[in-house]
Amino acid sequence: MPKKVTIDMYGGGPNQEEASEKALNMGLDMPFHGPIDHSELGFTHKIFVNPSLSFVVLPNHPSNDFFAQFPN
């Protein structure tokens, strides 16, 4: 039997409630925690995925250090 993976979801937006309900209906272990500063996740999480179509990078913010190494 495959192991279940927990996907922690952070952030908000107009589809947050719908996405949370869909994850629950699909039986996914995907808790939605609401908005959080990305830099706080580096201490507790190994993988960060940002699927936003409107990602705004704040200059000189610690949460951008990892992404700064990639060309835009």
Backbone atoms as SQL, in Angstrom:
CREATE TABLE atoms (id INTEGER PRIMARY KEY, chain TEXT, resi INTEGER, resn TEXT, atom TEXT, x REAL, y REAL, z REAL);
INSERT INTO atoms VALUES
  (1, 'A', 1, 'MET', 'N', 0.840, -1.183, 0.000),
  (2, 'A', 1, 'MET', 'CA', 0.000, 0.000, 0.000),
  (3, 'A', 1, 'MET', 'C', 0.884, 1.245, 0.000),
  (4, 'A', 2, 'PRO', 'N', 0.646, 2.195, -0.910),
  (5, 'A', 2, 'PRO', 'CA', 1.482, 3.401, -0.962),
  (6, 'A', 2, 'PRO', 'C', 1.326, 4.259, 0.289),
  (7, 'A', 3, 'LYS', 'N', 2.420, 4.929, 0.635),
  (8, 'A', 3, 'LYS', 'CA', 2.385, 5.840, 1.776),
  (9, 'A', 3, 'LYS', 'C', 1.674, 7.123, 1.377),
  (10, 'A', 4, 'LYS', 'N', 0.986, 7.705, 2.336),
  (11, 'A', 4, 'LYS', 'CA', 0.288, 8.968, 2.103),
  (12, 'A', 4, 'LYS', 'C', 1.263, 10.124, 2.367),
  (13, 'A', 5, 'VAL', 'N', 1.223, 11.108, 1.528),
  (14, 'A', 5, 'VAL', 'CA', 2.076, 12.282, 1.647),
  (15, 'A', 5, 'VAL', 'C', 1.214, 13.466, 2.064),
  (16, 'A', 6, 'THR', 'N', 1.695, 14.227, 3.034),
  (17, 'A', 6, 'THR', 'CA', 0.998, 15.441, 3.447),
  (18, 'A', 6, 'THR', 'C', 1.508, 16.612, 2.628),
  (19, 'A', 7, 'ILE', 'N', 0.599, 17.371, 2.060),
  (20, 'A', 7, 'ILE', 'CA', 0.935, 18.589, 1.319),
  (21, 'A', 7, 'ILE', 'C', 0.361, 19.762, 2.109),
  (22, 'A', 8, 'ASP', 'N', 1.229, 20.568, 2.714),
  (23, 'A', 8, 'ASP', 'CA', 0.785, 21.757, 3.445),
  (24, 'A', 8, 'ASP', 'C', 0.595, 22.894, 2.462),
  (25, 'A', 9, 'MET', 'N', -0.581, 23.480, 2.474),
  (26, 'A', 9, 'MET', 'CA', -0.900, 24.578, 1.570),
  (27, 'A', 9, 'MET', 'C', -0.921, 25.885, 2.354),
  (28, 'A', 10, 'TYR', 'N', -0.201, 26.882, 1.831),
  (29, 'A', 10, 'TYR', 'CA', -0.149, 28.195, 2.466),
  (30, 'A', 10, 'TYR', 'C', -0.574, 29.246, 1.449),
  (31, 'A', 11, 'GLY', 'N', -1.213, 30.279, 1.920),
  (32, 'A', 11, 'GLY', 'CA', -1.629, 31.365, 1.048),
  (33, 'A', 11, 'GLY', 'C', -3.137, 31.533, 1.099),
  (34, 'A', 12, 'GLY', 'N', -3.602, 32.436, 0.305),
  (35, 'A', 12, 'GLY', 'CA', -5.027, 32.719, 0.242),
  (36, 'A', 12, 'GLY', 'C', -5.409, 32.984, -1.188),
  (37, 'A', 13, 'GLY', 'N', -6.567, 33.492, -1.357),
  (38, 'A', 13, 'GLY', 'CA', -7.010, 33.816, -2.707),
  (39, 'A', 13, 'GLY', 'C', -8.460, 33.442, -2.885),
  (40, 'A', 14, 'PRO', 'N', -9.011, 33.814, -4.017),
  (41, 'A', 14, 'PRO', 'CA', -10.436, 33.630, -4.237),
  (42, 'A', 14, 'PRO', 'C', -10.870, 32.161, -4.329),
  (43, 'A', 15, 'ASN', 'N', -9.934, 31.236, -4.587),
  (44, 'A', 15, 'ASN', 'CA', -10.294, 29.826, -4.732),
  (45, 'A', 15, 'ASN', 'C', -9.876, 28.968, -3.546),
  (46, 'A', 16, 'GLN', 'N', -9.436, 29.590, -2.456),
  (47, 'A', 16, 'GLN', 'CA', -8.928, 28.828, -1.311),
  (48, 'A', 16, 'GLN', 'C', -9.987, 27.885, -0.738),
  (49, 'A', 17, 'GLU', 'N', -11.188, 28.378, -0.515),
  (50, 'A', 17, 'GLU', 'CA', -12.238, 27.551, 0.078),
  (51, 'A', 17, 'GLU', 'C', -12.612, 26.392, -0.858),
  (52, 'A', 18, 'GLU', 'N', -12.736, 26.683, -2.135),
  (53, 'A', 18, 'GLU', 'CA', -13.078, 25.650, -3.119),
  (54, 'A', 18, 'GLU', 'C', -11.985, 24.581, -3.193),
  (55, 'A', 19, 'ALA', 'N', -10.726, 25.012, -3.193),
  (56, 'A', 19, 'ALA', 'CA', -9.609, 24.069, -3.255),
  (57, 'A', 19, 'ALA', 'C', -9.542, 23.205, -2.005),
  (58, 'A', 20, 'SER', 'N', -9.769, 23.810, -0.851),
  (59, 'A', 20, 'SER', 'CA', -9.759, 23.063, 0.411),
  (60, 'A', 20, 'SER', 'C', -10.865, 22.009, 0.417),
  (61, 'A', 21, 'GLU', 'N', -12.043, 22.380, -0.030),
  (62, 'A', 21, 'GLU', 'CA', -13.177, 21.452, -0.082),
  (63, 'A', 21, 'GLU', 'C', -12.906, 20.307, -1.060),
  (64, 'A', 22, 'LYS', 'N', -12.314, 20.624, -2.212),
  (65, 'A', 22, 'LYS', 'CA', -12.012, 19.595, -3.199),
  (66, 'A', 22, 'LYS', 'C', -10.981, 18.612, -2.660),
  (67, 'A', 23, 'ALA', 'N', -9.949, 19.118, -1.983),
  (68, 'A', 23, 'ALA', 'CA', -8.929, 18.242, -1.396),
  (69, 'A', 23, 'ALA', 'C', -9.562, 17.316, -0.362),
  (70, 'A', 24, 'LEU', 'N', -10.440, 17.850, 0.447),
  (71, 'A', 24, 'LEU', 'CA', -11.135, 17.056, 1.459),
  (72, 'A', 24, 'LEU', 'C', -11.987, 15.972, 0.799),
  (73, 'A', 25, 'ASN', 'N', -12.747, 16.343, -0.228),
  (74, 'A', 25, 'ASN', 'CA', -13.598, 15.384, -0.940),
  (75, 'A', 25, 'ASN', 'C', -12.795, 14.289, -1.637),
  (76, 'A', 26, 'MET', 'N', -11.562, 14.612, -2.038),
  (77, 'A', 26, 'MET', 'CA', -10.705, 13.628, -2.706),
  (78, 'A', 26, 'MET', 'C', -9.941, 12.757, -1.712),
  (79, 'A', 27, 'GLY', 'N', -10.081, 13.055, -0.423),
  (80, 'A', 27, 'GLY', 'CA', -9.392, 12.276, 0.598),
  (81, 'A', 27, 'GLY', 'C', -7.907, 12.584, 0.699),
  (82, 'A', 28, 'LEU', 'N', -7.503, 13.767, 0.241),
  (83, 'A', 28, 'LEU', 'CA', -6.093, 14.150, 0.283),
  (84, 'A', 28, 'LEU', 'C', -5.710, 14.682, 1.660),
  (85, 'A', 29, 'ASP', 'N', -4.493, 14.392, 2.074),
  (86, 'A', 29, 'ASP', 'CA', -3.963, 14.942, 3.312),
  (87, 'A', 29, 'ASP', 'C', -3.323, 16.280, 2.959),
  (88, 'A', 30, 'MET', 'N', -4.169, 17.321, 2.814),
  (89, 'A', 30, 'MET', 'CA', -3.732, 18.619, 2.315),
  (90, 'A', 30, 'MET', 'C', -4.350, 19.735, 3.154),
  (91, 'A', 31, 'PRO', 'N', -3.787, 19.984, 4.349),
  (92, 'A', 31, 'PRO', 'CA', -4.327, 21.062, 5.170),
  (93, 'A', 31, 'PRO', 'C', -3.992, 22.441, 4.585),
  (94, 'A', 32, 'PHE', 'N', -4.943, 23.347, 4.644),
  (95, 'A', 32, 'PHE', 'CA', -4.766, 24.727, 4.182),
  (96, 'A', 32, 'PHE', 'C', -4.554, 25.616, 5.409),
  (97, 'A', 33, 'HIS', 'N', -3.412, 26.302, 5.450),
  (98, 'A', 33, 'HIS', 'CA', -3.021, 27.075, 6.633),
  (99, 'A', 33, 'HIS', 'C', -3.210, 28.580, 6.485),
  (100, 'A', 34, 'GLY', 'N', -3.546, 29.050, 5.314),
  (101, 'A', 34, 'GLY', 'CA', -3.687, 30.492, 5.112),
  (102, 'A', 34, 'GLY', 'C', -2.354, 31.147, 4.788),
  (103, 'A', 35, 'PRO', 'N', -2.338, 32.470, 4.640),
  (104, 'A', 35, 'PRO', 'CA', -1.118, 33.194, 4.263),
  (105, 'A', 35, 'PRO', 'C', -0.023, 33.110, 5.329),
  (106, 'A', 36, 'ILE', 'N', 1.227, 33.082, 4.859),
  (107, 'A', 36, 'ILE', 'CA', 2.394, 33.072, 5.744),
  (108, 'A', 36, 'ILE', 'C', 3.575, 33.652, 4.966),
  (109, 'A', 37, 'ASP', 'N', 4.514, 34.242, 5.654),
  (110, 'A', 37, 'ASP', 'CA', 5.729, 34.754, 5.021),
  (111, 'A', 37, 'ASP', 'C', 6.558, 33.548, 4.570),
  (112, 'A', 38, 'HIS', 'N', 6.925, 33.497, 3.286),
  (113, 'A', 38, 'HIS', 'CA', 7.665, 32.356, 2.751),
  (114, 'A', 38, 'HIS', 'C', 8.943, 32.061, 3.524),
  (115, 'A', 39, 'SER', 'N', 9.589, 33.080, 4.056),
  (116, 'A', 39, 'SER', 'CA', 10.852, 32.864, 4.755),
  (117, 'A', 39, 'SER', 'C', 10.678, 32.015, 6.009),
  (118, 'A', 40, 'GLU', 'N', 9.472, 31.973, 6.577),
  (119, 'A', 40, 'GLU', 'CA', 9.220, 31.170, 7.771),
  (120, 'A', 40, 'GLU', 'C', 9.167, 29.676, 7.458),
  (121, 'A', 41, 'LEU', 'N', 8.896, 29.315, 6.222),
  (122, 'A', 41, 'LEU', 'CA', 8.756, 27.904, 5.858),
  (123, 'A', 41, 'LEU', 'C', 10.095, 27.186, 5.727),
  (124, 'A', 42, 'GLY', 'N', 11.168, 27.918, 5.536),
  (125, 'A', 42, 'GLY', 'CA', 12.480, 27.304, 5.368),
  (126, 'A', 42, 'GLY', 'C', 12.959, 26.510, 6.566),
  (127, 'A', 43, 'PHE', 'N', 12.421, 26.785, 7.725),
  (128, 'A', 43, 'PHE', 'CA', 12.846, 26.084, 8.935),
  (129, 'A', 43, 'PHE', 'C', 12.095, 24.769, 9.134),
  (130, 'A', 44, 'THR', 'N', 10.947, 24.611, 8.488),
  (131, 'A', 44, 'THR', 'CA', 10.102, 23.452, 8.745),
  (132, 'A', 44, 'THR', 'C', 9.778, 22.624, 7.499),
  (133, 'A', 45, 'HIS', 'N', 10.091, 23.135, 6.315),
  (134, 'A', 45, 'HIS', 'CA', 9.723, 22.442, 5.081),
  (135, 'A', 45, 'HIS', 'C', 10.937, 22.267, 4.176),
  (136, 'A', 46, 'LYS', 'N', 10.978, 21.164, 3.427),
  (137, 'A', 46, 'LYS', 'CA', 12.096, 20.876, 2.532),
  (138, 'A', 46, 'LYS', 'C', 11.828, 21.288, 1.086),
  (139, 'A', 47, 'ILE', 'N', 10.559, 21.372, 0.713),
  (140, 'A', 47, 'ILE', 'CA', 10.198, 21.699, -0.666),
  (141, 'A', 47, 'ILE', 'C', 9.216, 22.873, -0.664),
  (142, 'A', 48, 'PHE', 'N', 9.441, 23.817, -1.564),
  (143, 'A', 48, 'PHE', 'CA', 8.544, 24.959, -1.697),
  (144, 'A', 48, 'PHE', 'C', 8.154, 25.078, -3.165),
  (145, 'A', 49, 'VAL', 'N', 6.857, 25.073, -3.444),
  (146, 'A', 49, 'VAL', 'CA', 6.348, 25.225, -4.808),
  (147, 'A', 49, 'VAL', 'C', 5.415, 26.420, -4.817),
  (148, 'A', 50, 'ASN', 'N', 5.636, 27.332, -5.742),
  (149, 'A', 50, 'ASN', 'CA', 4.777, 28.500, -5.865),
  (150, 'A', 50, 'ASN', 'C', 4.128, 28.487, -7.239),
  (151, 'A', 51, 'PRO', 'N', 2.868, 28.011, -7.328),
  (152, 'A', 51, 'PRO', 'CA', 2.203, 27.924, -8.628),
  (153, 'A', 51, 'PRO', 'C', 1.519, 29.217, -9.072),
  (154, 'A', 52, 'SER', 'N', 1.806, 30.320, -8.417),
  (155, 'A', 52, 'SER', 'CA', 1.137, 31.578, -8.707),
  (156, 'A', 52, 'SER', 'C', 1.469, 32.089, -10.103),
  (157, 'A', 53, 'LEU', 'N', 0.466, 32.624, -10.772),
  (158, 'A', 53, 'LEU', 'CA', 0.676, 33.257, -12.068),
  (159, 'A', 53, 'LEU', 'C', 1.066, 34.719, -11.908),
  (160, 'A', 54, 'SER', 'N', 0.956, 35.235, -10.678),
  (161, 'A', 54, 'SER', 'CA', 1.267, 36.650, -10.448),
  (162, 'A', 54, 'SER', 'C', 2.293, 36.800, -9.336),
  (163, 'A', 55, 'PHE', 'N', 3.298, 35.929, -9.313),
  (164, 'A', 55, 'PHE', 'CA', 4.320, 35.949, -8.273),
  (165, 'A', 55, 'PHE', 'C', 5.062, 37.280, -8.286),
  (166, 'A', 56, 'VAL', 'N', 5.066, 37.927, -7.173),
  (167, 'A', 56, 'VAL', 'CA', 5.748, 39.206, -7.035),
  (168, 'A', 56, 'VAL', 'C', 6.950, 39.001, -6.117),
  (169, 'A', 57, 'VAL', 'N', 8.112, 39.313, -6.617),
  (170, 'A', 57, 'VAL', 'CA', 9.335, 39.157, -5.829),
  (171, 'A', 57, 'VAL', 'C', 9.633, 40.468, -5.128),
  (172, 'A', 58, 'LEU', 'N', 9.759, 40.393, -3.830),
  (173, 'A', 58, 'LEU', 'CA', 10.155, 41.573, -3.065),
  (174, 'A', 58, 'LEU', 'C', 11.672, 41.648, -3.073),
  (175, 'A', 59, 'PRO', 'N', 12.254, 42.778, -3.446),
  (176, 'A', 59, 'PRO', 'CA', 13.707, 42.871, -3.497),
  (177, 'A', 59, 'PRO', 'C', 14.328, 42.682, -2.122),
  (178, 'A', 60, 'ASN', 'N', 15.425, 41.958, -2.091),
  (179, 'A', 60, 'ASN', 'CA', 16.216, 41.750, -0.872),
  (180, 'A', 60, 'ASN', 'C', 15.425, 41.130, 0.272),
  (181, 'A', 61, 'HIS', 'N', 14.514, 40.228, -0.039),
  (182, 'A', 61, 'HIS', 'CA', 13.755, 39.534, 1.004),
  (183, 'A', 61, 'HIS', 'C', 14.310, 38.119, 1.133),
  (184, 'A', 62, 'PRO', 'N', 14.523, 37.621, 2.367),
  (185, 'A', 62, 'PRO', 'CA', 15.116, 36.287, 2.558),
  (186, 'A', 62, 'PRO', 'C', 14.382, 35.160, 1.829),
  (187, 'A', 63, 'SER', 'N', 13.084, 35.296, 1.636),
  (188, 'A', 63, 'SER', 'CA', 12.345, 34.231, 0.965),
  (189, 'A', 63, 'SER', 'C', 12.713, 34.117, -0.515),
  (190, 'A', 64, 'ASN', 'N', 13.420, 35.110, -1.058),
  (191, 'A', 64, 'ASN', 'CA', 13.809, 35.087, -2.468),
  (192, 'A', 64, 'ASN', 'C', 15.213, 34.539, -2.705),
  (193, 'A', 65, 'ASP', 'N', 15.968, 34.269, -1.647),
  (194, 'A', 65, 'ASP', 'CA', 17.362, 33.843, -1.795),
  (195, 'A', 65, 'ASP', 'C', 17.503, 32.630, -2.712),
  (196, 'A', 66, 'PHE', 'N', 16.676, 31.624, -2.504),
  (197, 'A', 66, 'PHE', 'CA', 16.766, 30.417, -3.317),
  (198, 'A', 66, 'PHE', 'C', 16.471, 30.714, -4.780),
  (199, 'A', 67, 'PHE', 'N', 15.441, 31.513, -5.047),
  (200, 'A', 67, 'PHE', 'CA', 15.009, 31.776, -6.410),
  (201, 'A', 67, 'PHE', 'C', 15.941, 32.711, -7.153),
  (202, 'A', 68, 'ALA', 'N', 16.761, 33.464, -6.448),
  (203, 'A', 68, 'ALA', 'CA', 17.656, 34.432, -7.075),
  (204, 'A', 68, 'ALA', 'C', 18.693, 33.751, -7.975),
  (205, 'A', 69, 'GLN', 'N', 18.957, 32.471, -7.753),
  (206, 'A', 69, 'GLN', 'CA', 19.971, 31.777, -8.548),
  (207, 'A', 69, 'GLN', 'C', 19.489, 31.393, -9.951),
  (208, 'A', 70, 'PHE', 'N', 18.200, 31.511, -10.216),
  (209, 'A', 70, 'PHE', 'CA', 17.644, 31.123, -11.501),
  (210, 'A', 70, 'PHE', 'C', 17.359, 32.335, -12.368),
  (211, 'A', 71, 'PRO', 'N', 17.661, 32.234, -13.683),
  (212, 'A', 71, 'PRO', 'CA', 17.331, 33.356, -14.569),
  (213, 'A', 71, 'PRO', 'C', 15.826, 33.451, -14.774),
  (214, 'A', 72, 'ASN', 'N', 15.334, 34.656, -14.953),
  (215, 'A', 72, 'ASN', 'CA', 13.895, 34.840, -15.189),
  (216, 'A', 72, 'ASN', 'C', 13.565, 34.710, -16.643);
